[in-house]
Amino acid sequence: MAFEGLTDRLQKAMEKLRRKPKVTEADLRETMREIRLALLEADVNFKVVKDFVKTVREKAAGAEVLKGLNPAQQIVKIVNEELTKLMGEEAVPLNKAPHIPTVIMMVGLQGAGKTTTAGKLALRLKNESHARPMFIAADVYRPAAITQLQQVADQIDVPVFEKGTDVDPVEIVREGMDVAKKNHNDYVIIDTAGRLQIDEQLMDELANIKELVNPNEILLVIDSMTGQNAVNTAQGFDDKLDITGVVLTKLDGDTRGGAAMSIRAVTGKPIKFVGEGEKMEDLDVFHPDRMASRILGMGDMMTLIEKAQKNFDEEQAQETMDKMRENTFDYNDFLAQMDQVTKMGPLENILKMMPGMANNPALKNLNLDPKQFAHIRAIVLSMTPEERENPDLMNPSRRRRLAAGAGRPIVEVNRMIKQFNQMRKMMKQVTNGNLSGMQNMFGGQMPGGKMGQMAMSRMARKMKKDKQKRIKKLRKLRKKK
């Protein structure tokens, strides 16, 4: 994930402060130096770093902070607030036309991921507002650009207007707009051409398309792995086109993430979406406050909850909770839950959204090979229906049969069964409002220290309240009967 190195450096700097009973001016200077180096190493723009550190130092240097109660926590709070401001304070929604269609121009350099991002955005619009988007294929220069757009469109069932590669892009857009109005498409997404670098011909063409359609959005798609070049690209496109927003791609890759923290400060234009995966569903609204929390290792519970709500069936989830509470959770439920969790994205990314888990040593050493899920599935599917419904039947001879049926070593089968039993026991404790199972899992310490403990306590209390509400509801129903 992006920001891993930055998160590690900042957490270490903050941890040094937390260990001190009293924070002096010298301690503050040392912390500011660590923050400055961490940001520069993360490829954040030098001027942005300079201004950021100056602001934090001025706010943290006040006597009321250094001499107040728990100064380290107050400084962390100031850093968190300033990081959020740096990246834009709040999420910025898409601009929408007062009448259909809303026109969105996708612009950017070649290889940034414009076409794939256009597909992700169209799917998001379809899922969120039942929109009927249409693509216009205006990239007539890149080999197979139209074919790629058509393949993306086929995956999500969205029509494409194209006229081949021998027609002027401005004319293609003109005719495409007529078709969209005729077919009452609510969104038109124009996939424009890119270049390896900004040039006058590209900019003139984009300016002509802009003048023709007067788009509601000009979204600049930027590869976050390009570091400082991302900021220069954003400035170049903004100067020529007056972009309305930015989409950062490959934020899940091996990137230092500095672009996300520099673009808003340098251009004044908001980051509207981020791409953190290769699937069509992997496009998320950019929330500066949540990203700041993730950078500081404080987790991102809101995004985690939203992902869960989007991918989990509520009735099935409630049924699973009841089974966990009653200790009747079986391998059929386990398989269904595993399928729903994998839809949320890579498991290590999900775990990093929990408070204190971003740089947890246990998580760093955790090898979460996607093939392991396939192996677990093969083992479970090798069970008989009776074995799946009754996990306690797993004696040695049955385990040997499972290993042969799934083509996996017996050691792997034993490990999976042991982990399943541990999980079943722990989840029974948690769903009944007892946190000892979770504490034992982390060696007596909750993830994220006090912050993690508070989050887990809130979750346990909510589960207990939900349980009490259901019991009251059942009693009322019985009385009516």
N, C-alpha and C positions, 0 to 999 in steps of 0.2 A: 504494500500500500504506500501511497505517497506520504511524505512527511515523517516516515519512520525515524530517520536519522535526526530530524529536527525535534520530534517529540522526545526522543531519547535524551538529547542534549538539554532541552528546556526542563524536562522532568528532573534531571540530575541537578541542574542549577537551582531549581525550586526546593528540591529535597535538602540541599545544603542549608538553605535559609530556614526550613522547617525545624532542622535539628538545633538551631541556635535559640537559646532562651531570650536573647535580646539581639536585635538587628541594628548594627551601627552604620554610619555613613560609608565606612570602608567595605562592609559586607554588601551594601547596596551597589557600590561601584563595581565590585567583583561580579555581582549577579548581572548587572547591565552589560559588562564586558562579555560574559558568557552568552547572554541573549544576542548581542550584536554578532559574535562569531558564529553562533548557531544559525542565525538568519542569513548571513552572508554565505555560509557553506550550503544552505538550502537553495542558493541561487536567487535570493530576493534582491531586487534592484538596490544599488548602493544608497541612492538618495532616500528611497523609501525606508531603508534600515536606519539611516541617520536620523530622520524625522521621528520614526517610531520610538527609538531608544531615548531620544531627547524628551518626547512627550511622557513616556513611562517614568523616566527619572524625575522629571519635574513633579508629577503627581505623587510619586512614591516618597519623595524627599521631604515632604511636609512633616512637621513635628508630630501631628496628630496620627500619622501612619507609623513612623518609626518608634514613637513612644507609646503608641496605643496598645490595646489588647490584641495579641496574636498578629504582629506586623507582617509575618511571612504570608499568612493567608490573605491579608489585605493587598499585598504586592501581587500575589497570584491573581486576585480578583481584578486588579488594575490591568495586568498583562492580558488577561482574558477579554476585558472590555475593549482595550485598544486593538487587539487582534481582530475582534469583531468589527470595530469601526473601520479598520484598514481594509477589510474585505467587503464592506458595504452595509453593515448593520442588520439588514433584513433581506429576505428573499424578494426578488422582483418578478412579478408575473409577466406572461407574454402580453404584448399589446394586441388588442382586438379591434377590428374594424366595426363601426356602428352598423354596417350592413355587410352581407356576404358578397364575395369571399374576403377573408383575412389573408393578406399576401405576405409570405415569409421568404426572404432571399437568404440562401445559405452561401456564404463566401469564405474564402480561406486559401491557403497555399496547398499545393498538391501533396497528398499523403497525410493530411491532417485528419481525415475521416469524415469529410463533408457528406458523402453519399450515404454512408452507414448511419451517421447522426441524423440525416434527413429521415431515414426509415424509422429510427428510434423515436423521433419526435412525432411522426405521423401516427405511429402505434400508440404513443402516449395520449395524443389527442382523441383517437378513436376510443380508447379505454375510458378516458376521463369524462368526455362530453358527448360520446356517440357521434363524433364529427364524421363528415365524409370528405377527407382530404384528397387532393390530386397532386401528382408530381408533374413538373415541367422539366424535361431533360434539355438543359441549355449548355451542357459541356460537349462541344463538338470537336474538341482537340485531343483529349486524352484517349488513347486506344481502349476500346471496350468500355468506355464510361457509361454509355447508354445501356449496354448489356448488363453492367453491374447494377445500375439503378433499377432496371426491369426485374432482376433477380431479387433485389431487396423488396421491391414492391409486391412481387408474387408471394413472398413469405408472409406479408401482412395484409394482403388483399386490398391494395390501393392502386387505382388506375394511373397510368403514365402517359402524358402527351409528349410525343417525339416526332421529329421530322427528318431523322437521320443526321449525317455529318456534313451535308453539302449546303445547308441553309444557314443564313446569318442568325446567330443566337437571339438577337433583338426581335427578329421576325418570328422566330419559334415562340418566344414569350408572348408576343402580340396575339398570335393565333391560339396559343394555349389558354390565354385569359378569356378569349371569346368562348372556347369550349367549356371552361369551368363555369362561366356565368350561365351558359345554356343548360348545363347539367346540374346547376344549383349546388356546386361543391362549396362547403363552408370555409375550407382552407386550401390555399394554393402554395405549395412549397417548391421554390425554384432552385434546382441543383445547378449552380453556375460552375464555370471552368476555374481551374486553379493553375498556378505556375510553380516552378521550383523556387522562384523568388518574385517579389513585387516588381512589375514592369508597367510602363505607360499604356501599352496595348491592352493589358488585362484590366487596368483601372478605368480606361476610357470605355471599354465594353460594359463593365459593371455600372459605370455612371450612366450610360445610355439606357440600360435595363431599369435602373432606379428611376430615371426621369420618365420612362414610359409607364411604369406600373405604380409609382409612388407607394412602395411597400410599407406595411405597418411595422414590420420587423426586418432589420438587416442583421442577421446573426453571424458573427465571425467565429468559425470553428478553428480552434487552436490545439495543436498537439502539446500537452503539458510537459512532455519529455524534452522539448527544445529549449527549456530554461530561459535565459535572458533574451534569446532570439524571439521568444513568444511575445515579450513586451514590445520589442521593436516592430514585430509584425502587426500587433494590435495598434500601435501608434500610426503606422503607415496606412492601414486600411481606414482607420478612423479619420485621419486627415483628409483622405480622398472621398470617403463615402458617408461619414458621420454615422457610424454603426450604432445600433440600438442596444446591443448586448453581445455577450461572449459565451461560447460553449467550450468547455475544456474537456478534451478527450484523453484517454489513457492515464487517468488519474490513479488507476490501480496498478500501474506498471512500476518499473524501477526508476522512479522520478523523485527529485528532491522537492517538488511542489512549489518552488518559489514563484512560478508564474501566477498561481492563484492568489498570492499575497501581493503581487506587484501591479497586476493589470488594472484593477479598480483604482488604485492610488495614482497611477500614471495617466490613464486615459479618462478617468471619471465615469467609465461605462460599466454597468453591472455584469457580473458573471451570472447567467440565468440558469444554466444547466451544467452538469458534469457527467461524463461517461466513465463508469467504473466497472467495465466488463465488456465481453464480446457479444452477449446475447442482445436481442432486439429490445428486451425489457430493461436493459441496463443503462437507463438515462434518468438521472435524479435531479430534482430542483436543487439549486445551490442555496444552502442556508448558512450565511456567514457565522452566526452564533454557534451552530452545531459544529462547523468546521473548526472554529477556534477551540471548542471543547475537546475535539479529537486531537488537535495539535498539542494541547497541554496534557493529553493522556487522561482526560476526565470522562471519556466515553461519549456516546451519542445515542442515548436511550430513545429519543423521539424518533430518529430514523429507523432504529431497530424495531420499535413498536409499529411504525407505518409499514415496514417491510412485512412484518408478521401479519398485520391486518389485511394486507394485499394478497398474501400467499396462503393464508390459513382459512379453512372453512370454519366459521364460528361454531356451528352445531357440533361438527366433528371434534373441534378443540375442547368444547365443554364436555363431550362424552369421554374424551381421553382423560381430562382432568378428574372426572368422577371415577374412572377406572383406576387411575393412579392412586387416588385417595382410598379406594376400597381394595387396593392391591390385586386387581384383576386385569391389569395391563398385560397384554400378551404380545406375541411376535407379529401378529397381523397389525396391531396398533403401532408397534415399533416400525414396521415397514412403511405404513402410511405416513407416520411422522417424519421418517427419514426422507421420504419423497418430498414432503412439503418444505422441510428445512433446506434441501438442496436447491429448491426453486428460489430461495432467498439469496443465493450466491455462494461463493466459497466460504466454508465454515470459519476459516481463520479471520476473514473480514468481518463476519458476524460477531465473533468473540471479541474482536478489537473494539467494537462499539460499546462493550460493557465497561463501566468505570474502572480505571486502573489496569485494564487488560492490554492496552496498546503495546506496552513494552514488558509485559509479564514474562519472566524467564521461562516459566513452564510452557507458555504459549510459543515462545521462540524456538524451543526444542521440540515442539509438537510437529510431527510430520503428517500433514493432512493430504495425502495423495488421493485424488478423486477415485483412483482404482480401488481403494479400500472400500468405498461404498458399494462398488460393483461386487466385490468379494463377499461382503456382508449379505448383500441381496441374494447372491448365489447360495450361501449357506442357509438362509431362512427359507428360500424357495425349495431347498432340498428336503425340508421337513414335511411330514404328513400333516393334513389339516388338524388332526388331534394334537400333534406336538406343538403346532403353532398356537393353539388355543390353551394349552396347558404346559407352560414353560418348565414346570417341576418334573416332567417326564424324562428330562435329558440325562439318562444314565450313560455309562461309558460305551456300551455297545451301540446305542443310538448315535452317540457323538462320532464314533468311527464310521458309521454308515453315512452320516452327514458329510464328513471329510471326503469320503470317496465320491459321493454324489455331486459335491460342489467342486471337486478337484483342488481342494485346499488342504494344507497340513493340519493334522489333528490339534497341534499347538494353537493354530489360528482359530479353530472352532472353539476350543476351550477358553481362549482369551475373549472371544466375542460373547460367549454365554456368561462369563464372569462379569464383563462390563455391563451387559444387559441387566443382570441381577443387581449389581451395584446401583445402576441408574434407577431401577424400579424402586429400590429401597430408599434412595435419596429423594426421589420425586414424591414418594408417599409422605416423607417427613416434611418437605417444603410445602406441599399442597395442604397439609394439616397445620401450617403456621409454625413449624419447628425448623429453625435455621441450623441446627447442629449438623445435619447431613451435609449441607453446603459448606459449613465451616471445616468439617473433616476433610472434605474434598480438596480444600486449599490449605491443608496442614494447620488448621486452627485459625487461619487468617482469611477474612473475606477479601475478594478482589477489590482493589482500590482503597484498602484501609477503611477509615471511618466513612468516607464517601460511599464506597461500595457496600459497607454494612448498612448504611442508612437506606440506600436504594433497595437492597434485598429485604430489609425490614419492612419498607413500605409495600413491596410486592407481597410479602407474606401476610401483612395486615389486610391488604385488599382481598387476597384469596380467602382469608378467614371470614371477612365481612360478606363476600359473595356466597360463601358456604352457609352462613347464618340466614341470609336473605332467601336462599333456595329452600332451606328447612322451613322457614316461616310460610313461604309460598305453598309448599307441600301440605303443611298443616291446615292452612285455610281451605285448600282444595278438598282435603279429606273431610273437614267440617261441613262443607257445602254438600258433599255426597251423602 
